[in-house]
């Protein structure tokens, strides 16, 4: 938001989100917000409607220089070697 807004906590400990914030974040009735406290600051984060879509491609850069198939095969080989040595 370009300007700060204030909200009042009701007697039932509820707040109403400012319309500008709702519009910018596309928050609709029934949506859920994640609530976090970070260094004394209350943070409200819209909960993803679809976690699979939200997480898709996250940290993609980690795998840029790595062949995923080779990595998986090395891991499988290591697991098999560990299991063979414990038998």
C-alpha positions in Angstrom: 0.0 0.0 0.0 1.2 3.4 -0.7 -0.3 4.9 2.4 -0.6 3.4 5.9 -4.0 2.5 7.1 -5.2 2.0 10.6 -7.7 -0.6 11.8 -9.5 -0.8 15.1 -9.6 -4.0 17.1 -13.2 -4.7 18.1 -14.4 -5.9 21.5 -14.4 -9.4 19.9 -10.7 -8.9 18.9 -11.5 -8.7 15.2 -10.3 -6.3 12.6 -11.5 -5.3 9.1 -8.9 -5.3 6.3 -8.8 -2.0 4.4 -10.4 -2.2 1.0 -7.2 -1.0 -0.7 -5.2 -3.9 0.8 -8.0 -6.4 -0.1 -8.1 -5.3 -3.7 -4.3 -5.3 -4.2 -4.0 -8.8 -2.8 -7.2 -10.1 -4.3 -8.5 -11.1 -0.9 -12.2 -12.2 -1.1 -14.7 -13.2 1.6 -13.9 -16.7 2.8 -10.2 -16.5 2.0 -7.8 -17.4 4.8 -4.8 -15.5 6.0 -1.7 -16.8 7.7 -0.9 -14.9 10.8 2.8 -14.5 11.9 4.6 -12.3 14.5 8.0 -11.3 13.3 10.1 -9.1 15.7 7.1 -7.6 17.3 5.3 -7.0 13.9 2.0 -8.7 13.0 2.2 -10.0 9.5 -0.9 -11.3 7.6 -0.2 -13.3 4.5 -2.9 -14.6 2.1 -2.9 -18.4 2.3 -2.4 -19.9 -1.2 -5.6 -21.2 -2.7 -3.5 -24.0 -4.3 -0.3 -25.0 -2.5 0.9 -27.1 -5.5 0.6 -24.2 -7.9 2.1 -21.8 -5.3 5.2 -24.0 -4.7 5.7 -25.0 -8.3 9.1 -23.8 -9.4 10.1 -22.5 -6.0 13.9 -22.5 -5.7 14.3 -23.6 -9.3 17.7 -22.0 -9.3 19.1 -24.6 -7.0 18.9 -27.2 -9.7 20.1 -25.1 -12.6 23.6 -26.6 -12.8 22.6 -30.1 -11.6 21.3 -33.0 -13.7 18.4 -34.2 -11.5 18.4 -37.8 -12.9 22.1 -38.2 -12.1 21.6 -36.7 -8.7 18.7 -39.1 -7.9 20.7 -42.1 -9.2 23.7 -41.2 -6.9 21.3 -40.9 -3.9 19.8 -44.3 -4.7 23.3 -45.9 -5.0 24.3 -44.4 -1.7 21.1 -45.8 0.0 21.7 -49.2 -1.5 25.4 -49.1 -0.3 24.2 -48.2 3.2 21.6 -50.9 3.3 24.1 -53.5 2.0 26.6 -52.6 4.7 24.0 -53.0 7.5 22.8 -56.4 6.3 
